[in-house]
Amino acid sequence: MTNIRVFLVDDHPTMLWGLERLIEGAQPRMAVAGTAASFDGAQARLPTIAPDVVVLDMDLGGRSSLELMPFIRERSAAQILVLTAGREQAALDQAMLSGARGVVNKAAPAHQVLDAIEAVHRGEVWLEGKDLARVFSQLVQGRG
């Protein structure tokens, strides 16, 4: 089975630690390629580790990860999975329209986080049904 290289970006040390342990427990399916606890740290580390999937906290110390997505897309072939505690629909929609392949809530069960990583790695979209319908509707209407 393919070992998915995951780059974790979250400014909360406990969340970052927990995600590392979760992914380590899913070996050999996936492995942590690296971590960053800040926007600048993510920019510095990303080009050197060549991840398959970037799990990206939506808010990095007051900076929106939306600002980081173009950097990731320009310098990496990695798929982006947004991790969020918030439910700001406009920001989550913009994340998808900016190139994220999925959004998963921090309160989701561990198996869902792992399933989401695998899905975006395969090129699939990972969203809750109501979110998928809304984003798709915006794309069809040409607002994306």
Accessible surface in RSA format (square Angstrom, percent):
REM  Atomic radii and reference values for relative SASA: ProtOr
REM  Chains: A
REM  Algorithm: Lee & Richards
REM  Probe-radius: 1.40
REM  Slices: 20
REM RES _ NUM      All-atoms   Total-Side   Main-Chain    Non-polar    All polar
REM                ABS   REL    ABS   REL    ABS   REL    ABS   REL    ABS   REL
RES MET A   1   185.83  96.2 103.14  68.3  82.70 196.9 113.93  96.9  71.90  95.3
RES THR A   2    90.15  64.1  76.25  77.3  13.90  33.1  48.12  64.6  42.03  63.5
RES ASN A   3    74.43  51.3  61.83  59.7  12.61  30.4  25.14  60.5  49.29  47.6
RES ILE A   4     9.50   5.4   9.50   7.1   0.00   0.0   9.50   6.8   0.00   0.0
RES ARG A   5    97.69  41.0  97.69  49.8   0.00   0.0  40.59  55.5  57.10  34.6
RES VAL A   6     0.00   0.0   0.00   0.0   0.00   0.0   0.00   0.0   0.00   0.0
RES PHE A   7     1.72   0.9   1.72   1.1   0.00   0.0   1.72   1.0   0.00   0.0
RES LEU A   8     0.00   0.0   0.00   0.0   0.00   0.0   0.00   0.0   0.00   0.0
RES VAL A   9     1.63   1.1   0.18   0.2   1.45   3.5   0.18   0.2   1.45   3.9
RES ASP A  10     0.80   0.6   0.80   0.8   0.00   0.0   0.80   1.9   0.00   0.0
RES ASP A  11    38.01  26.6  20.68  20.6  17.34  41.0   9.28  21.8  28.73  28.7
RES HIS A  12    91.68  50.1  91.64  63.7   0.03   0.1  62.70  64.6  28.97  33.7
RES PRO A  13   105.31  76.8  97.37  88.8   7.94  28.9 101.49  83.8   3.82  23.8
RES THR A  14   111.70  79.4 105.56 107.0   6.14  14.6  74.16  99.6  37.54  56.7
RES MET A  15    48.59  25.2  43.55  28.8   5.04  12.0  21.19  18.0  27.40  36.3
RES LEU A  16    17.70   9.9  17.70  12.7   0.00   0.0  17.70  12.4   0.00   0.0
RES TRP A  17   144.36  57.9 143.31  69.4   1.05   2.5 129.31  68.9  15.05  24.4
RES GLY A  18    28.70  35.4   0.00   N/A  28.70  35.4  23.75  65.2   4.94  11.1
RES LEU A  19     8.39   4.7   7.04   5.0   1.36   3.4   7.28   5.1   1.11   3.0
RES GLU A  20    42.88  24.6  42.88  32.4   0.00   0.0   0.00   0.0  42.88  35.0
RES ARG A  21   102.27  42.9  93.06  47.4   9.22  21.9  43.90  60.0  58.38  35.4
RES LEU A  22    42.07  23.4  32.44  23.2   9.63  24.2  40.23  28.3   1.84   5.0
RES ILE A  23     0.02   0.0   0.02   0.0   0.00   0.0   0.02   0.0   0.00   0.0
RES GLU A  24    81.57  46.8  69.94  52.9  11.63  27.7  23.81  46.0  57.77  47.2
RES GLY A  25    68.73  84.8   0.00   N/A  68.73  84.8  37.62 103.2  31.11  69.7
RES ALA A  26     8.95   8.2   0.02   0.0   8.93  20.3   7.46  10.5   1.48   3.9
RES GLN A  27    97.49  54.5  74.82  54.7  22.66  54.0  14.91  31.7  82.57  62.6
RES PRO A  28    97.12  70.8  95.58  87.1   1.54   5.6  96.98  80.1   0.14   0.9
RES ARG A  29    70.94  29.8  70.68  36.0   0.26   0.6  25.06  34.3  45.88  27.8
RES MET A  30     0.00   0.0   0.00   0.0   0.00   0.0   0.00   0.0   0.00   0.0
RES ALA A  31    20.97  19.3  20.91  32.3   0.06   0.1  20.91  29.4   0.06   0.2
RES VAL A  32    38.69  25.5  13.09  11.9  25.59  61.7  13.09  11.4  25.59  69.4
RES ALA A  33    19.97  18.4   0.00   0.0  19.97  45.4   4.29   6.0  15.68  41.5
RES GLY A  34     9.04  11.1   0.00   N/A   9.04  11.1   9.02  24.8   0.02   0.0
RES THR A  35    33.41  23.8  28.14  28.5   5.26  12.5   2.56   3.4  30.84  46.6
RES ALA A  36     7.27   6.7   0.10   0.1   7.17  16.3   7.27  10.2   0.00   0.0
RES ALA A  37    56.83  52.2  43.59  67.3  13.24  30.1  43.59  61.4  13.24  35.1
RES SER A  38    49.81  42.1  47.82  63.8   1.99   4.6  38.04  81.0  11.77  16.5
RES PHE A  39    12.55   6.3  11.19   6.9   1.36   3.5  11.19   6.8   1.36   3.9
RES ASP A  40    93.54  65.5  88.71  88.3   4.83  11.4  32.50  76.5  61.04  60.9
RES GLY A  41    22.69  28.0   0.00   N/A  22.69  28.0  21.88  60.0   0.81   1.8
RES ALA A  42     2.82   2.6   2.35   3.6   0.47   1.1   2.48   3.5   0.34   0.9
RES GLN A  43    58.67  32.8  54.17  39.6   4.49  10.7  11.19  23.8  47.48  36.0
RES ALA A  44    72.17  66.4  48.20  74.4  23.98  54.5  59.48  83.8  12.69  33.6
RES ARG A  45    93.25  39.2  91.69  46.7   1.56   3.7  37.72  51.6  55.52  33.7
RES LEU A  46     3.18   1.8   1.36   1.0   1.82   4.6   1.36   1.0   1.82   4.9
RES PRO A  47    73.68  53.7  42.55  38.8  31.12 113.1  46.03  38.0  27.65 171.8
RES THR A  48   108.10  76.9  70.89  71.9  37.21  88.7  72.76  97.7  35.34  53.4
RES ILE A  49    16.95   9.6  12.33   9.2   4.62  11.1  16.08  11.6   0.87   2.4
RES ALA A  50    76.18  70.0  60.28  93.0  15.90  36.2  69.97  98.5   6.21  16.5
RES PRO A  51     7.85   5.7   0.16   0.1   7.69  27.9   0.16   0.1   7.69  47.8
RES ASP A  52    46.75  32.7  39.69  39.5   7.06  16.7   6.08  14.3  40.67  40.6
RES VAL A  53     0.00   0.0   0.00   0.0   0.00   0.0   0.00   0.0   0.00   0.0
RES VAL A  54     0.15   0.1   0.15   0.1   0.00   0.0   0.15   0.1   0.00   0.0
RES VAL A  55     1.28   0.8   0.53   0.5   0.75   1.8   0.53   0.5   0.75   2.0
RES LEU A  56     0.00   0.0   0.00   0.0   0.00   0.0   0.00   0.0   0.00   0.0
RES ASP A  57     4.85   3.4   4.72   4.7   0.13   0.3   0.00   0.0   4.85   4.8
RES MET A  58    19.38  10.0  18.14  12.0   1.23   2.9  18.14  15.4   1.23   1.6
RES ASP A  59    73.88  51.8  73.67  73.3   0.21   0.5  33.56  79.0  40.32  40.2
RES LEU A  60     5.56   3.1   0.00   0.0   5.56  14.0   0.66   0.5   4.90  13.2
RES GLY A  61    64.62  79.7   0.00   N/A  64.62  79.7  35.46  97.3  29.16  65.3
RES GLY A  62    67.58  83.3   0.00   N/A  67.58  83.3  32.19  88.3  35.40  79.3
RES ARG A  63    99.95  42.0  98.40  50.2   1.55   3.7  44.18  60.4  55.76  33.8
RES SER A  64    40.07  33.9  34.48  46.0   5.59  12.9  34.63  73.7   5.44   7.6
RES SER A  65     0.00   0.0   0.00   0.0   0.00   0.0   0.00   0.0   0.00   0.0
RES LEU A  66    42.56  23.7  35.87  25.7   6.69  16.8  36.13  25.4   6.42  17.3
RES GLU A  67    97.03  55.7  74.54  56.4  22.49  53.5  43.35  83.9  53.67  43.8
RES LEU A  68     0.52   0.3   0.52   0.4   0.00   0.0   0.52   0.4   0.00   0.0
RES MET A  69     0.00   0.0   0.00   0.0   0.00   0.0   0.00   0.0   0.00   0.0
RES PRO A  70    66.20  48.2  62.67  57.1   3.53  12.8  66.16  54.6   0.04   0.2
RES PHE A  71    31.32  15.7  28.37  17.6   2.95   7.7  29.95  18.2   1.36   3.9
RES ILE A  72     3.64   2.1   3.64   2.7   0.00   0.0   3.64   2.6   0.00   0.0
RES ARG A  73   140.02  58.8 116.95  59.6  23.07  54.9  21.05  28.8 118.97  72.1
RES GLU A  74   130.48  74.9  92.28  69.8  38.20  91.0  44.83  86.7  85.65  69.9
RES ARG A  75   124.27  52.2  95.28  48.6  28.99  69.0  32.69  44.7  91.59  55.5
RES SER A  76    25.08  21.2   3.52   4.7  21.57  49.7  14.21  30.3  10.88  15.2
RES ALA A  77   104.17  95.8  68.73 106.1  35.44  80.6  79.81 112.4  24.36  64.5
RES ALA A  78    10.30   9.5   0.00   0.0  10.30  23.4   0.13   0.2  10.18  27.0
RES GLN A  79    52.89  29.6  51.75  37.8   1.14   2.7   5.40  11.5  47.49  36.0
RES ILE A  80     1.48   0.8   1.44   1.1   0.04   0.1   1.44   1.0   0.04   0.1
RES LEU A  81     0.00   0.0   0.00   0.0   0.00   0.0   0.00   0.0   0.00   0.0
RES VAL A  82     0.00   0.0   0.00   0.0   0.00   0.0   0.00   0.0   0.00   0.0
RES LEU A  83     0.74   0.4   0.74   0.5   0.00   0.0   0.74   0.5   0.00   0.0
RES THR A  84     6.22   4.4   5.86   5.9   0.36   0.8   0.36   0.5   5.86   8.9
RES ALA A  85    76.43  70.3  50.37  77.7  26.06  59.3  51.53  72.6  24.90  66.0
RES GLY A  86    36.08  44.5   0.00   N/A  36.08  44.5  32.19  88.3   3.89   8.7
RES ARG A  87    86.32  36.2  69.12  35.2  17.21  41.0  60.44  82.6  25.89  15.7
RES GLU A  88   129.76  74.5 120.19  90.9   9.56  22.8  51.82 100.2  77.94  63.6
RES GLN A  89    62.75  35.1  58.29  42.6   4.46  10.6  43.72  93.1  19.04  14.4
RES ALA A  90    82.98  76.3  68.16 105.2  14.82  33.7  75.20 105.9   7.78  20.6
RES ALA A  91    24.51  22.5  19.45  30.0   5.05  11.5  23.44  33.0   1.07   2.8
RES LEU A  92     6.58   3.7   6.12   4.4   0.46   1.1   6.46   4.5   0.12   0.3
RES ASP A  93     7.62   5.3   7.56   7.5   0.06   0.1   3.91   9.2   3.71   3.7
RES GLN A  94    84.60  47.3  83.98  61.4   0.63   1.5  23.78  50.6  60.82  46.1
RES ALA A  95     0.00   0.0   0.00   0.0   0.00   0.0   0.00   0.0   0.00   0.0
RES MET A  96    21.60  11.2   8.51   5.6  13.09  31.2   8.59   7.3  13.01  17.2
RES LEU A  97    46.76  26.0  12.75   9.1  34.01  85.5  15.92  11.2  30.85  83.0
RES SER A  98    25.35  21.4  16.04  21.4   9.31  21.5  13.85  29.5  11.50  16.1
RES GLY A  99    23.38  28.8   0.00   N/A  23.38  28.8  14.27  39.2   9.10  20.4
RES ALA A 100     3.62   3.3   0.00   0.0   3.62   8.2   0.00   0.0   3.62   9.6
RES ARG A 101    74.36  31.2  74.15  37.8   0.21   0.5  12.61  17.2  61.74  37.4
RES GLY A 102     0.00   0.0   0.00   N/A   0.00   0.0   0.00   0.0   0.00   0.0
RES VAL A 103     8.25   5.4   2.82   2.6   5.43  13.1   2.82   2.5   5.43  14.7
RES VAL A 104     5.83   3.8   3.14   2.8   2.69   6.5   5.83   5.1   0.00   0.0
RES ASN A 105    31.05  21.4  26.71  25.8   4.34  10.4  11.85  28.5  19.20  18.6
RES LYS A 106    46.51  22.7  27.71  17.0  18.80  44.8  20.59  18.5  25.91  27.6
RES ALA A 107    92.54  85.1  56.51  87.2  36.03  82.0  68.18  96.0  24.36  64.5
RES ALA A 108    22.25  20.5   4.65   7.2  17.60  40.0  10.55  14.9  11.70  31.0
RES PRO A 109    67.49  49.2  55.55  50.6  11.94  43.4  67.49  55.7   0.00   0.0
RES ALA A 110    53.13  48.8  42.08  64.9  11.05  25.1  45.37  63.9   7.76  20.5
RES HIS A 111   110.28  60.3 106.57  74.1   3.71   9.5  83.85  86.4  26.43  30.8
RES GLN A 112    67.91  38.0  67.91  49.6   0.00   0.0   4.98  10.6  62.93  47.7
RES VAL A 113     6.85   4.5   6.85   6.2   0.00   0.0   6.85   6.0   0.00   0.0
RES LEU A 114    19.81  11.0  19.81  14.2   0.00   0.0  19.81  13.9   0.00   0.0
RES ASP A 115    56.59  39.6  54.17  53.9   2.42   5.7  12.02  28.3  44.56  44.4
RES ALA A 116     0.00   0.0   0.00   0.0   0.00   0.0   0.00   0.0   0.00   0.0
RES ILE A 117     0.10   0.1   0.10   0.1   0.00   0.0   0.10   0.1   0.00   0.0
RES GLU A 118    29.34  16.8  29.11  22.0   0.22   0.5   6.09  11.8  23.25  19.0
RES ALA A 119     2.47   2.3   2.47   3.8   0.00   0.0   2.47   3.5   0.00   0.0
RES VAL A 120     0.00   0.0   0.00   0.0   0.00   0.0   0.00   0.0   0.00   0.0
RES HIS A 121    56.88  31.1  40.98  28.5  15.91  40.7  23.45  24.2  33.43  38.9
RES ARG A 122   149.01  62.6 111.21  56.7  37.80  90.0  67.74  92.6  81.26  49.2
RES GLY A 123    28.12  34.7   0.00   N/A  28.12  34.7  17.92  49.2  10.21  22.9
RES GLU A 124    81.12  46.6  74.21  56.1   6.92  16.5  37.89  73.3  43.23  35.3
RES VAL A 125    69.26  45.6  43.97  39.8  25.29  60.9  43.97  38.2  25.29  68.6
RES TRP A 126    70.50  28.3  69.14  33.5   1.36   3.2  59.79  31.9  10.71  17.4
RES LEU A 127    27.96  15.6   3.40   2.4  24.56  61.7   4.09   2.9  23.87  64.2
RES GLU A 128    89.18  51.2  79.59  60.2   9.59  22.8  46.04  89.1  43.14  35.2
RES GLY A 129    56.58  69.8   0.00   N/A  56.58  69.8  38.78 106.4  17.80  39.9
RES LYS A 130   120.00  58.5 103.07  63.2  16.94  40.3 105.45  94.9  14.56  15.5
RES ASP A 131     4.66   3.3   4.66   4.6   0.00   0.0   2.15   5.1   2.51   2.5
RES LEU A 132    84.08  46.8  84.08  60.1   0.00   0.0  84.08  59.0   0.00   0.0
RES ALA A 133    63.41  58.3  51.67  79.7  11.74  26.7  59.12  83.3   4.29  11.4
RES ARG A 134    66.41  27.9  60.19  30.7   6.22  14.8  53.41  73.0  13.00   7.9
RES VAL A 135     9.63   6.3   9.63   8.7   0.00   0.0   9.63   8.4   0.00   0.0
RES PHE A 136   128.69  64.4 127.57  79.0   1.13   2.9 128.59  78.0   0.11   0.3
RES SER A 137    43.83  37.0  39.10  52.2   4.74  10.9  27.00  57.5  16.84  23.6
RES GLN A 138    27.00  15.1  27.00  19.7   0.00   0.0   2.02   4.3  24.98  18.9
RES LEU A 139    98.26  54.7  81.03  58.0  17.22  43.3  81.78  57.4  16.47  44.3
RES VAL A 140   105.44  69.4  73.56  66.6  31.87  76.8  81.17  70.5  24.27  65.8
RES GLN A 141   114.47  64.0  80.02  58.5  34.46  82.0  37.54  79.9  76.93  58.3
RES GLY A 142    62.82  77.5   0.00   N/A  62.82  77.5  31.90  87.5  30.92  69.3
RES ARG A 143   157.69  66.2 125.10  63.8  32.59  77.6  61.88  84.6  95.81  58.1
RES GLY A 144    67.06  82.7   0.00   N/A  67.06  82.7  26.34  72.3  40.72  91.2
END  Absolute sums over single chains surface
CHAIN  1 A     7002.0       5296.9       1705.1       4022.7       2979.3
END  Absolute sums over all chains
TOTAL          7002.0       5296.9       1705.1       4022.7       2979.3
